[in-house]
Amino acid sequence: MTLYPPSSCCSNVDCLHTKELKKAEQRQVVIYTLASSACPAWSVHLYCPDCCTNYHNNFKVCDGTRTYYQGSPAYLQVGEC
Ligand SMILES: [Zn+2]
């Protein structure tokens, strides 16, 4: 299983939007589920070359500020190392 940000387009209103999001990083993660217990997976982060916003599965980081997306995500990041 691979987790991606919810959109492949930059949502920053101050962005020029001249370039597509780039794949910034792919990390191994563990997804804890009720049905299948713990499952190994990958989480892909996307990066906007125009405004330097980094898009994760359930939040984005712009100028050092983490902003969670609206609504309830299917998967919630609860820790990192
Ligand atoms: Zn952007």
PDB file of the backbone (N, CA, C, O) and the ligand in Angstrom, with CONECT records:
HET     ZN  A 101       1
ATOM      1  N   MET A   1       0.849  -1.188   0.000  1.00  0.00           N
ATOM      2  CA  MET A   1       0.000   0.000   0.000  1.00  0.00           C
ATOM      3  C   MET A   1       0.886   1.239   0.000  1.00  0.00           C
ATOM      4  O   MET A   1       1.919   1.276   0.668  1.00  0.00           O
ATOM      5  N   THR A   2       0.476   2.239  -0.745  1.00  0.00           N
ATOM      6  CA  THR A   2       1.205   3.507  -0.798  1.00  0.00           C
ATOM      7  C   THR A   2       0.239   4.658  -0.534  1.00  0.00           C
ATOM      8  O   THR A   2      -0.818   4.756  -1.157  1.00  0.00           O
ATOM      9  N   LEU A   3       0.621   5.528   0.401  1.00  0.00           N
ATOM     10  CA  LEU A   3      -0.186   6.708   0.714  1.00  0.00           C
ATOM     11  C   LEU A   3       0.366   7.904  -0.049  1.00  0.00           C
ATOM     12  O   LEU A   3       1.578   8.115  -0.099  1.00  0.00           O
ATOM     13  N   TYR A   4      -0.537   8.689  -0.644  1.00  0.00           N
ATOM     14  CA  TYR A   4      -0.150   9.897  -1.369  1.00  0.00           C
ATOM     15  C   TYR A   4      -0.882  11.097  -0.772  1.00  0.00           C
ATOM     16  O   TYR A   4      -1.883  10.918  -0.079  1.00  0.00           O
ATOM     17  N   PRO A   5      -0.404  12.307  -1.024  1.00  0.00           N
ATOM     18  CA  PRO A   5      -1.209  13.484  -0.686  1.00  0.00           C
ATOM     19  C   PRO A   5      -2.532  13.424  -1.456  1.00  0.00           C
ATOM     20  O   PRO A   5      -2.600  12.790  -2.510  1.00  0.00           O
ATOM     21  N   PRO A   6      -3.597  14.083  -0.937  1.00  0.00           N
ATOM     22  CA  PRO A   6      -4.906  13.969  -1.570  1.00  0.00           C
ATOM     23  C   PRO A   6      -4.981  14.603  -2.953  1.00  0.00           C
ATOM     24  O   PRO A   6      -5.880  14.271  -3.726  1.00  0.00           O
ATOM     25  N   SER A   7      -4.061  15.508  -3.286  1.00  0.00           N
ATOM     26  CA  SER A   7      -4.109  16.167  -4.594  1.00  0.00           C
ATOM     27  C   SER A   7      -2.724  16.167  -5.214  1.00  0.00           C
ATOM     28  O   SER A   7      -1.717  16.192  -4.506  1.00  0.00           O
ATOM     29  N   SER A   8      -2.676  16.138  -6.544  1.00  0.00           N
ATOM     30  CA  SER A   8      -1.396  16.225  -7.248  1.00  0.00           C
ATOM     31  C   SER A   8      -1.135  17.657  -7.719  1.00  0.00           C
ATOM     32  O   SER A   8      -0.202  17.901  -8.484  1.00  0.00           O
ATOM     33  N   CYS A   9      -1.971  18.614  -7.254  1.00  0.00           N
ATOM     34  CA  CYS A   9      -1.803  20.024  -7.617  1.00  0.00           C
ATOM     35  C   CYS A   9      -1.528  20.852  -6.361  1.00  0.00           C
ATOM     36  O   CYS A   9      -2.026  20.537  -5.281  1.00  0.00           O
ATOM     37  N   CYS A  10      -0.743  21.896  -6.510  1.00  0.00           N
ATOM     38  CA  CYS A  10      -0.447  22.783  -5.396  1.00  0.00           C
ATOM     39  C   CYS A  10      -1.688  23.603  -5.047  1.00  0.00           C
ATOM     40  O   CYS A  10      -2.352  24.133  -5.938  1.00  0.00           O
ATOM     41  N   SER A  11      -2.003  23.711  -3.753  1.00  0.00           N
ATOM     42  CA  SER A  11      -3.198  24.440  -3.319  1.00  0.00           C
ATOM     43  C   SER A  11      -2.863  25.782  -2.692  1.00  0.00           C
ATOM     44  O   SER A  11      -3.750  26.459  -2.171  1.00  0.00           O
ATOM     45  N   ASN A  12      -1.599  26.177  -2.733  1.00  0.00           N
ATOM     46  CA  ASN A  12      -1.182  27.456  -2.152  1.00  0.00           C
ATOM     47  C   ASN A  12      -1.707  28.604  -3.023  1.00  0.00           C
ATOM     48  O   ASN A  12      -1.372  28.682  -4.205  1.00  0.00           O
ATOM     49  N   VAL A  13      -2.526  29.492  -2.451  1.00  0.00           N
ATOM     50  CA  VAL A  13      -3.125  30.584  -3.237  1.00  0.00           C
ATOM     51  C   VAL A  13      -2.073  31.599  -3.696  1.00  0.00           C
ATOM     52  O   VAL A  13      -2.302  32.330  -4.660  1.00  0.00           O
ATOM     53  N   ASP A  14      -0.929  31.650  -3.020  1.00  0.00           N
ATOM     54  CA  ASP A  14       0.129  32.587  -3.395  1.00  0.00           C
ATOM     55  C   ASP A  14       1.115  31.991  -4.394  1.00  0.00           C
ATOM     56  O   ASP A  14       2.106  32.632  -4.747  1.00  0.00           O
ATOM     57  N   CYS A  15       0.850  30.776  -4.849  1.00  0.00           N
ATOM     58  CA  CYS A  15       1.783  30.068  -5.742  1.00  0.00           C
ATOM     59  C   CYS A  15       1.543  30.462  -7.203  1.00  0.00           C
ATOM     60  O   CYS A  15       0.417  30.747  -7.610  1.00  0.00           O
ATOM     61  N   LEU A  16       2.629  30.469  -7.978  1.00  0.00           N
ATOM     62  CA  LEU A  16       2.521  30.783  -9.412  1.00  0.00           C
ATOM     63  C   LEU A  16       1.924  29.621 -10.199  1.00  0.00           C
ATOM     64  O   LEU A  16       1.369  29.832 -11.277  1.00  0.00           O
ATOM     65  N   HIS A  17       2.029  28.400  -9.680  1.00  0.00           N
ATOM     66  CA  HIS A  17       1.481  27.196 -10.315  1.00  0.00           C
ATOM     67  C   HIS A  17       1.997  26.988 -11.738  1.00  0.00           C
ATOM     68  O   HIS A  17       1.228  26.640 -12.634  1.00  0.00           O
ATOM     69  N   THR A  18       3.292  27.200 -11.947  1.00  0.00           N
ATOM     70  CA  THR A  18       3.839  26.999 -13.288  1.00  0.00           C
ATOM     71  C   THR A  18       4.399  25.594 -13.472  1.00  0.00           C
ATOM     72  O   THR A  18       4.632  25.169 -14.603  1.00  0.00           O
ATOM     73  N   LYS A  19       4.617  24.874 -12.387  1.00  0.00           N
ATOM     74  CA  LYS A  19       5.205  23.537 -12.486  1.00  0.00           C
ATOM     75  C   LYS A  19       4.361  22.529 -11.718  1.00  0.00           C
ATOM     76  O   LYS A  19       3.668  22.871 -10.760  1.00  0.00           O
ATOM     77  N   GLU A  20       4.436  21.272 -12.164  1.00  0.00           N
ATOM     78  CA  GLU A  20       3.733  20.193 -11.459  1.00  0.00           C
ATOM     79  C   GLU A  20       4.479  19.845 -10.178  1.00  0.00           C
ATOM     80  O   GLU A  20       5.676  20.099 -10.045  1.00  0.00           O
ATOM     81  N   LEU A  21       3.739  19.257  -9.237  1.00  0.00           N
ATOM     82  CA  LEU A  21       4.374  18.796  -8.003  1.00  0.00           C
ATOM     83  C   LEU A  21       5.358  17.679  -8.321  1.00  0.00           C
ATOM     84  O   LEU A  21       5.116  16.837  -9.186  1.00  0.00           O
ATOM     85  N   LYS A  22       6.465  17.695  -7.603  1.00  0.00           N
ATOM     86  CA  LYS A  22       7.505  16.675  -7.793  1.00  0.00           C
ATOM     87  C   LYS A  22       7.485  15.704  -6.614  1.00  0.00           C
ATOM     88  O   LYS A  22       7.121  16.060  -5.493  1.00  0.00           O
ATOM     89  N   LYS A  23       7.880  14.488  -6.899  1.00  0.00           N
ATOM     90  CA  LYS A  23       8.014  13.494  -5.835  1.00  0.00           C
ATOM     91  C   LYS A  23       9.245  13.836  -5.015  1.00  0.00           C
ATOM     92  O   LYS A  23      10.368  13.782  -5.518  1.00  0.00           O
ATOM     93  N   ALA A  24       9.035  14.190  -3.750  1.00  0.00           N
ATOM     94  CA  ALA A  24      10.140  14.640  -2.909  1.00  0.00           C
ATOM     95  C   ALA A  24      10.775  13.490  -2.150  1.00  0.00           C
ATOM     96  O   ALA A  24      11.998  13.409  -2.037  1.00  0.00           O
ATOM     97  N   GLU A  25       9.947  12.609  -1.634  1.00  0.00           N
ATOM     98  CA  GLU A  25      10.489  11.573  -0.754  1.00  0.00           C
ATOM     99  C   GLU A  25       9.482  10.439  -0.628  1.00  0.00           C
ATOM    100  O   GLU A  25       8.275  10.640  -0.758  1.00  0.00           O
ATOM    101  N   GLN A  26       9.994   9.264  -0.375  1.00  0.00           N
ATOM    102  CA  GLN A  26       9.160   8.088  -0.139  1.00  0.00           C
ATOM    103  C   GLN A  26       9.676   7.425   1.126  1.00  0.00           C
ATOM    104  O   GLN A  26      10.843   7.040   1.199  1.00  0.00           O
ATOM    105  N   ARG A  27       8.808   7.292   2.124  1.00  0.00           N
ATOM    106  CA  ARG A  27       9.224   6.717   3.405  1.00  0.00           C
ATOM    107  C   ARG A  27       8.464   5.438   3.687  1.00  0.00           C
ATOM    108  O   ARG A  27       7.298   5.287   3.325  1.00  0.00           O
ATOM    109  N   GLN A  28       9.162   4.518   4.346  1.00  0.00           N
ATOM    110  CA  GLN A  28       8.472   3.329   4.828  1.00  0.00           C
ATOM    111  C   GLN A  28       7.696   3.695   6.082  1.00  0.00           C
ATOM    112  O   GLN A  28       8.226   4.349   6.980  1.00  0.00           O
ATOM    113  N   VAL A  29       6.442   3.273   6.142  1.00  0.00           N
ATOM    114  CA  VAL A  29       5.588   3.560   7.302  1.00  0.00           C
ATOM    115  C   VAL A  29       4.869   2.277   7.727  1.00  0.00           C
ATOM    116  O   VAL A  29       4.880   1.274   7.013  1.00  0.00           O
ATOM    117  N   VAL A  30       4.258   2.335   8.884  1.00  0.00           N
ATOM    118  CA  VAL A  30       3.431   1.230   9.361  1.00  0.00           C
ATOM    119  C   VAL A  30       2.009   1.763   9.541  1.00  0.00           C
ATOM    120  O   VAL A  30       1.798   2.752  10.243  1.00  0.00           O
ATOM    121  N   ILE A  31       1.041   1.112   8.908  1.00  0.00           N
ATOM    122  CA  ILE A  31      -0.360   1.505   9.027  1.00  0.00           C
ATOM    123  C   ILE A  31      -1.042   0.540   9.988  1.00  0.00           C
ATOM    124  O   ILE A  31      -1.030  -0.675   9.792  1.00  0.00           O
ATOM    125  N   TYR A  32      -1.634   1.113  11.030  1.00  0.00           N
ATOM    126  CA  TYR A  32      -2.363   0.304  12.004  1.00  0.00           C
ATOM    127  C   TYR A  32      -3.842   0.319  11.633  1.00  0.00           C
ATOM    128  O   TYR A  32      -4.452   1.385  11.549  1.00  0.00           O
ATOM    129  N   THR A  33      -4.412  -0.844  11.414  1.00  0.00           N
ATOM    130  CA  THR A  33      -5.809  -0.960  10.999  1.00  0.00           C
ATOM    131  C   THR A  33      -6.575  -1.851  11.979  1.00  0.00           C
ATOM    132  O   THR A  33      -5.985  -2.663  12.692  1.00  0.00           O
ATOM    133  N   LEU A  34      -7.884  -1.686  11.999  1.00  0.00           N
ATOM    134  CA  LEU A  34      -8.717  -2.553  12.826  1.00  0.00           C
ATOM    135  C   LEU A  34      -8.844  -3.935  12.195  1.00  0.00           C
ATOM    136  O   LEU A  34      -8.851  -4.946  12.897  1.00  0.00           O
ATOM    137  N   ALA A  35      -8.943  -3.975  10.861  1.00  0.00           N
ATOM    138  CA  ALA A  35      -9.212  -5.236  10.173  1.00  0.00           C
ATOM    139  C   ALA A  35      -7.970  -6.107   9.998  1.00  0.00           C
ATOM    140  O   ALA A  35      -8.044  -7.329  10.125  1.00  0.00           O
ATOM    141  N   SER A  36      -6.827  -5.478   9.706  1.00  0.00           N
ATOM    142  CA  SER A  36      -5.640  -6.261   9.337  1.00  0.00           C
ATOM    143  C   SER A  36      -4.449  -6.027  10.247  1.00  0.00           C
ATOM    144  O   SER A  36      -3.329  -6.411   9.909  1.00  0.00           O
ATOM    145  N   SER A  37      -4.674  -5.403  11.400  1.00  0.00           N
ATOM    146  CA  SER A  37      -3.594  -5.121  12.342  1.00  0.00           C
ATOM    147  C   SER A  37      -2.560  -4.183  11.709  1.00  0.00           C
ATOM    148  O   SER A  37      -2.941  -3.258  10.991  1.00  0.00           O
ATOM    149  N   ALA A  38      -1.284  -4.394  11.954  1.00  0.00           N
ATOM    150  CA  ALA A  38      -0.239  -3.515  11.431  1.00  0.00           C
ATOM    151  C   ALA A  38       0.190  -3.971  10.040  1.00  0.00           C
ATOM    152  O   ALA A  38       0.449  -5.154   9.822  1.00  0.00           O
ATOM    153  N   CYS A  39       0.265  -3.028   9.101  1.00  0.00           N
ATOM    154  CA  CYS A  39       0.634  -3.335   7.717  1.00  0.00           C
ATOM    155  C   CYS A  39       1.783  -2.432   7.282  1.00  0.00           C
ATOM    156  O   CYS A  39       1.740  -1.226   7.526  1.00  0.00           O
ATOM    157  N   PRO A  40       2.810  -2.992   6.642  1.00  0.00           N
ATOM    158  CA  PRO A  40       3.876  -2.152   6.095  1.00  0.00           C
ATOM    159  C   PRO A  40       3.371  -1.389   4.872  1.00  0.00           C
ATOM    160  O   PRO A  40       2.573  -1.915   4.096  1.00  0.00           O
ATOM    161  N   ALA A  41       3.830  -0.164   4.700  1.00  0.00           N
ATOM    162  CA  ALA A  41       3.377   0.647   3.570  1.00  0.00           C
ATOM    163  C   ALA A  41       4.429   1.703   3.257  1.00  0.00           C
ATOM    164  O   ALA A  41       5.449   1.817   3.937  1.00  0.00           O
ATOM    165  N   TRP A  42       4.149   2.479   2.196  1.00  0.00           N
ATOM    166  CA  TRP A  42       4.991   3.603   1.820  1.00  0.00           C
ATOM    167  C   TRP A  42       4.161   4.873   1.892  1.00  0.00           C
ATOM    168  O   TRP A  42       2.963   4.860   1.608  1.00  0.00           O
ATOM    169  N   SER A  43       4.805   5.968   2.273  1.00  0.00           N
ATOM    170  CA  SER A  43       4.155   7.274   2.255  1.00  0.00           C
ATOM    171  C   SER A  43       4.975   8.192   1.358  1.00  0.00           C
ATOM    172  O   SER A  43       6.164   8.406   1.592  1.00  0.00           O
ATOM    173  N   VAL A  44       4.318   8.738   0.316  1.00  0.00           N
ATOM    174  CA  VAL A  44       4.998   9.586  -0.656  1.00  0.00           C
ATOM    175  C   VAL A  44       4.698  11.057  -0.346  1.00  0.00           C
ATOM    176  O   VAL A  44       3.546  11.434  -0.130  1.00  0.00           O
ATOM    177  N   HIS A  45       5.733  11.865  -0.327  1.00  0.00           N
ATOM    178  CA  HIS A  45       5.587  13.305  -0.131  1.00  0.00           C
ATOM    179  C   HIS A  45       5.812  13.990  -1.473  1.00  0.00           C
ATOM    180  O   HIS A  45       6.714  13.616  -2.222  1.00  0.00           O
ATOM    181  N   LEU A  46       4.999  14.985  -1.773  1.00  0.00           N
ATOM    182  CA  LEU A  46       5.159  15.756  -3.005  1.00  0.00           C
ATOM    183  C   LEU A  46       5.606  17.177  -2.675  1.00  0.00           C
ATOM    184  O   LEU A  46       5.306  17.705  -1.604  1.00  0.00           O
ATOM    185  N   TYR A  47       6.324  17.779  -3.609  1.00  0.00           N
ATOM    186  CA  TYR A  47       6.967  19.063  -3.372  1.00  0.00           C
ATOM    187  C   TYR A  47       6.640  20.001  -4.527  1.00  0.00           C
ATOM    188  O   TYR A  47       6.710  19.600  -5.688  1.00  0.00           O
ATOM    189  N   CYS A  48       6.281  21.252  -4.217  1.00  0.00           N
ATOM    190  CA  CYS A  48       6.013  22.243  -5.267  1.00  0.00           C
ATOM    191  C   CYS A  48       7.291  23.042  -5.534  1.00  0.00           C
ATOM    192  O   CYS A  48       7.776  23.731  -4.637  1.00  0.00           O
ATOM    193  N   PRO A  49       7.848  22.963  -6.751  1.00  0.00           N
ATOM    194  CA  PRO A  49       9.076  23.705  -7.061  1.00  0.00           C
ATOM    195  C   PRO A  49       8.871  25.213  -7.064  1.00  0.00           C
ATOM    196  O   PRO A  49       9.835  25.961  -6.905  1.00  0.00           O
ATOM    197  N   ASP A  50       7.635  25.678  -7.243  1.00  0.00           N
ATOM    198  CA  ASP A  50       7.382  27.123  -7.290  1.00  0.00           C
ATOM    199  C   ASP A  50       7.366  27.764  -5.910  1.00  0.00           C
ATOM    200  O   ASP A  50       8.045  28.766  -5.686  1.00  0.00           O
ATOM    201  N   CYS A  51       6.602  27.198  -4.984  1.00  0.00           N
ATOM    202  CA  CYS A  51       6.429  27.856  -3.682  1.00  0.00           C
ATOM    203  C   CYS A  51       7.071  27.070  -2.531  1.00  0.00           C
ATOM    204  O   CYS A  51       6.987  27.491  -1.378  1.00  0.00           O
ATOM    205  N   CYS A  52       7.708  25.935  -2.834  1.00  0.00           N
ATOM    206  CA  CYS A  52       8.428  25.140  -1.832  1.00  0.00           C
ATOM    207  C   CYS A  52       7.510  24.531  -0.767  1.00  0.00           C
ATOM    208  O   CYS A  52       7.975  24.194   0.322  1.00  0.00           O
ATOM    209  N   THR A  53       6.221  24.387  -1.063  1.00  0.00           N
ATOM    210  CA  THR A  53       5.322  23.710  -0.134  1.00  0.00           C
ATOM    211  C   THR A  53       5.505  22.211  -0.281  1.00  0.00           C
ATOM    212  O   THR A  53       5.587  21.696  -1.396  1.00  0.00           O
ATOM    213  N   ASN A  54       5.568  21.506   0.851  1.00  0.00           N
ATOM    214  CA  ASN A  54       5.736  20.057   0.867  1.00  0.00           C
ATOM    215  C   ASN A  54       4.405  19.432   1.266  1.00  0.00           C
ATOM    216  O   ASN A  54       3.853  19.746   2.321  1.00  0.00           O
ATOM    217  N   TYR A  55       3.898  18.551   0.418  1.00  0.00           N
ATOM    218  CA  TYR A  55       2.580  17.947   0.644  1.00  0.00           C
ATOM    219  C   TYR A  55       2.720  16.515   1.147  1.00  0.00           C
ATOM    220  O   TYR A  55       3.343  15.674   0.500  1.00  0.00           O
ATOM    221  N   HIS A  56       2.137  16.254   2.297  1.00  0.00           N
ATOM    222  CA  HIS A  56       2.149  14.929   2.910  1.00  0.00           C
ATOM    223  C   HIS A  56       0.743  14.340   2.842  1.00  0.00           C
ATOM    224  O   HIS A  56      -0.172  14.957   2.297  1.00  0.00           O
ATOM    225  N   ASN A  57       0.582  13.146   3.398  1.00  0.00           N
ATOM    226  CA  ASN A  57      -0.705  12.449   3.329  1.00  0.00           C
ATOM    227  C   ASN A  57      -1.849  13.241   3.954  1.00  0.00           C
ATOM    228  O   ASN A  57      -2.927  13.334   3.368  1.00  0.00           O
ATOM    229  N   ASN A  58      -1.627  13.812   5.133  1.00  0.00           N
ATOM    230  CA  ASN A  58      -2.729  14.523   5.784  1.00  0.00           C
ATOM    231  C   ASN A  58      -2.369  15.938   6.241  1.00  0.00           C
ATOM    232  O   ASN A  58      -3.121  16.549   7.001  1.00  0.00           O
ATOM    233  N   PHE A  59      -1.242  16.459   5.794  1.00  0.00           N
ATOM    234  CA  PHE A  59      -0.895  17.859   6.084  1.00  0.00           C
ATOM    235  C   PHE A  59       0.109  18.353   5.055  1.00  0.00           C
ATOM    236  O   PHE A  59       0.717  17.577   4.318  1.00  0.00           O
ATOM    237  N   LYS A  60       0.262  19.697   5.032  1.00  0.00           N
ATOM    238  CA  LYS A  60       1.270  20.311   4.168  1.00  0.00           C
ATOM    239  C   LYS A  60       2.164  21.193   5.024  1.00  0.00           C
ATOM    240  O   LYS A  60       1.759  21.642   6.097  1.00  0.00           O
ATOM    241  N   VAL A  61       3.387  21.444   4.547  1.00  0.00           N
ATOM    242  CA  VAL A  61       4.335  22.287   5.262  1.00  0.00           C
ATOM    243  C   VAL A  61       4.788  23.401   4.321  1.00  0.00           C
ATOM    244  O   VAL A  61       5.346  23.141   3.256  1.00  0.00           O
ATOM    245  N   CYS A  62       4.537  24.656   4.736  1.00  0.00           N
ATOM    246  CA  CYS A  62       4.930  25.822   3.939  1.00  0.00           C
ATOM    247  C   CYS A  62       5.599  26.827   4.871  1.00  0.00           C
ATOM    248  O   CYS A  62       5.014  27.215   5.882  1.00  0.00           O
ATOM    249  N   ASP A  63       6.814  27.249   4.544  1.00  0.00           N
ATOM    250  CA  ASP A  63       7.584  28.185   5.383  1.00  0.00           C
ATOM    251  C   ASP A  63       7.683  27.699   6.818  1.00  0.00           C
ATOM    252  O   ASP A  63       7.625  28.503   7.749  1.00  0.00           O
ATOM    253  N   GLY A  64       7.832  26.398   7.011  1.00  0.00           N
ATOM    254  CA  GLY A  64       7.999  25.841   8.343  1.00  0.00           C
ATOM    255  C   GLY A  64       6.714  25.662   9.125  1.00  0.00           C
ATOM    256  O   GLY A  64       6.747  25.220  10.273  1.00  0.00           O
ATOM    257  N   THR A  65       5.580  25.998   8.524  1.00  0.00           N
ATOM    258  CA  THR A  65       4.298  25.864   9.207  1.00  0.00           C
ATOM    259  C   THR A  65       3.547  24.646   8.683  1.00  0.00           C
ATOM    260  O   THR A  65       3.316  24.512   7.481  1.00  0.00           O
ATOM    261  N   ARG A  66       3.171  23.761   9.603  1.00  0.00           N
ATOM    262  CA  ARG A  66       2.403  22.570   9.229  1.00  0.00           C
ATOM    263  C   ARG A  66       0.917  22.896   9.291  1.00  0.00           C
ATOM    264  O   ARG A  66       0.428  23.390  10.307  1.00  0.00           O
ATOM    265  N   THR A  67       0.197  22.620   8.204  1.00  0.00           N
ATOM    266  CA  THR A  67      -1.246  22.867   8.146  1.00  0.00           C
ATOM    267  C   THR A  67      -1.942  21.571   7.769  1.00  0.00           C
ATOM    268  O   THR A  67      -1.647  20.978   6.731  1.00  0.00           O
ATOM    269  N   TYR A  68      -2.867  21.133   8.613  1.00  0.00           N
ATOM    270  CA  TYR A  68      -3.602  19.904   8.326  1.00  0.00           C
ATOM    271  C   TYR A  68      -4.735  20.201   7.352  1.00  0.00           C
ATOM    272  O   TYR A  68      -5.357  21.262   7.415  1.00  0.00           O
ATOM    273  N   TYR A  69      -5.000  19.255   6.447  1.00  0.00           N
ATOM    274  CA  TYR A  69      -6.076  19.415   5.471  1.00  0.00           C
ATOM    275  C   TYR A  69      -7.415  19.373   6.196  1.00  0.00           C
ATOM    276  O   TYR A  69      -7.530  18.808   7.284  1.00  0.00           O
ATOM    277  N   GLN A  70      -8.419  19.977   5.580  1.00  0.00           N
ATOM    278  CA  GLN A  70      -9.756  19.974   6.157  1.00  0.00           C
ATOM    279  C   GLN A  70     -10.369  18.575   6.061  1.00  0.00           C
ATOM    280  O   GLN A  70     -10.004  17.779   5.195  1.00  0.00           O
ATOM    281  N   GLY A  71     -11.296  18.296   6.958  1.00  0.00           N
ATOM    282  CA  GLY A  71     -11.991  17.018   6.934  1.00  0.00           C
ATOM    283  C   GLY A  71     -11.226  15.943   7.682  1.00  0.00           C
ATOM    284  O   GLY A  71     -10.142  16.191   8.211  1.00  0.00           O
ATOM    285  N   SER A  72     -11.790  14.760   7.721  1.00  0.00           N
ATOM    286  CA  SER A  72     -11.177  13.624   8.408  1.00  0.00           C
ATOM    287  C   SER A  72     -10.448  12.748   7.403  1.00  0.00           C
ATOM    288  O   SER A  72     -11.075  12.208   6.491  1.00  0.00           O
ATOM    289  N   PRO A  73      -9.126  12.592   7.550  1.00  0.00           N
ATOM    290  CA  PRO A  73      -8.385  11.762   6.600  1.00  0.00           C
ATOM    291  C   PRO A  73      -8.638  10.276   6.842  1.00  0.00           C
ATOM    292  O   PRO A  73      -9.006   9.867   7.943  1.00  0.00           O
ATOM    293  N   ALA A  74      -8.435   9.482   5.804  1.00  0.00           N
ATOM    294  CA  ALA A  74      -8.560   8.028   5.939  1.00  0.00           C
ATOM    295  C   ALA A  74      -7.437   7.488   6.822  1.00  0.00           C
ATOM    296  O   ALA A  74      -7.622   6.518   7.556  1.00  0.00           O
ATOM    297  N   TYR A  75      -6.249   8.141   6.739  1.00  0.00           N
ATOM    298  CA  TYR A  75      -5.096   7.713   7.535  1.00  0.00           C
ATOM    299  C   TYR A  75      -4.521   8.937   8.216  1.00  0.00           C
ATOM    300  O   TYR A  75      -4.389   9.998   7.606  1.00  0.00           O
ATOM    301  N   LEU A  76      -4.180   8.782   9.487  1.00  0.00           N
ATOM    302  CA  LEU A  76      -3.668   9.890  10.289  1.00  0.00           C
ATOM    303  C   LEU A  76      -2.268   9.558  10.773  1.00  0.00           C
ATOM    304  O   LEU A  76      -2.043   8.525  11.403  1.00  0.00           O
ATOM    305  N   GLN A  77      -1.318  10.455  10.468  1.00  0.00           N
ATOM    306  CA  GLN A  77       0.048  10.240  10.939  1.00  0.00           C
ATOM    307  C   GLN A  77       0.123  10.571  12.413  1.00  0.00           C
ATOM    308  O   GLN A  77      -0.248  11.673  12.817  1.00  0.00           O
ATOM    309  N   VAL A  78       0.594   9.641  13.222  1.00  0.00           N
ATOM    310  CA  VAL A  78       0.634   9.851  14.671  1.00  0.00           C
ATOM    311  C   VAL A  78       2.053   9.901  15.221  1.00  0.00           C
ATOM    312  O   VAL A  78       2.237  10.140  16.414  1.00  0.00           O
ATOM    313  N   GLY A  79       3.051   9.685  14.389  1.00  0.00           N
ATOM    314  CA  GLY A  79       4.404   9.765  14.878  1.00  0.00           C
ATOM    315  C   GLY A  79       5.382   9.623  13.744  1.00  0.00           C
ATOM    316  O   GLY A  79       5.033   9.136  12.669  1.00  0.00           O
ATOM    317  N   GLU A  80       6.634  10.054  13.982  1.00  0.00           N
ATOM    318  CA  GLU A  80       7.693   9.871  13.007  1.00  0.00           C
ATOM    319  C   GLU A  80       9.016   9.814  13.746  1.00  0.00           C
ATOM    320  O   GLU A  80       9.132  10.284  14.878  1.00  0.00           O
ATOM    321  N   CYS A  81      10.021   9.227  13.087  1.00  0.00           N
ATOM    322  CA  CYS A  81      11.327   9.147  13.722  1.00  0.00           C
ATOM    323  C   CYS A  81      12.379   9.765  12.825  1.00  0.00           C
ATOM    324  O   CYS A  81      13.556   9.796  13.184  1.00  0.00           O
TER     325      CYS A  81
HETATM  326 ZN    ZN A 101       3.081  25.846  -5.152  1.00  0.00          ZN2+
END
